[in-house]
Amino acid sequence: MPSIFRRMEGRHGKVSVPSVGLEVGQMEYWSLTRREDTPSGDEAWDLRAVFSYINRYTFEKPGLDRHITIILGNPRTGQQFRLTETGGRTDLAGRSLLMERVKLSVANQDGPR
């Protein structure tokens, strides 16, 4: 993702656990803010999201590989991005999520959304 953007926001995103075939959360709003304390070319972002639903138990269960996907624009035609956790703080309070220092990459768009 080019570093020209400092902040992005949208209305479509999800958290899934592919190993068990579950979608554990559906976002109704998300925002990404680029962290200024990371070197150029190694950007990290902070995610803030509000879920329309979240399975807290599955989201917080240790050992499960979570896939976090956001969509910029229309859910059918917009660009999908994958967020990768890097060990930063993750705080789920009710339906609100804060994840610090996530990496952003273009998601694999093979198959249905």
QUIWOUR-V825924 format. One record per backbone hydrogen bond with DSSP energy under -1.0 kcal/mol. NH is the residue of the N-H (numbers start at 1). CO is the residue of the C=O. If there is no record, write none. Layout:
BEGIN
nh={NH:NH}
co={CO:CO}
END
This chain:
BEGIN
nh={8:10:14:15:16:17:20:22:24:25:26:27:28:29:30:31:32:33:34:35:42:45:46:47:48:49:50:51:52:53:55:56:59:60:64:67:69:70:71:72:78:79:81:82:83:84:91:93:96:97:98:99:100:102:103:105:107}
co={32:30:69:25:67:22:17:17:15:15:53:13:50:50:10:48:8:46:6:44:39:102:33:99:31:97:29:95:26:26:24:54:55:56:61:16:14:81:12:79:74:72:70:105:68:103:98:96:93:49:91:47:89:45:84:82:80}
END
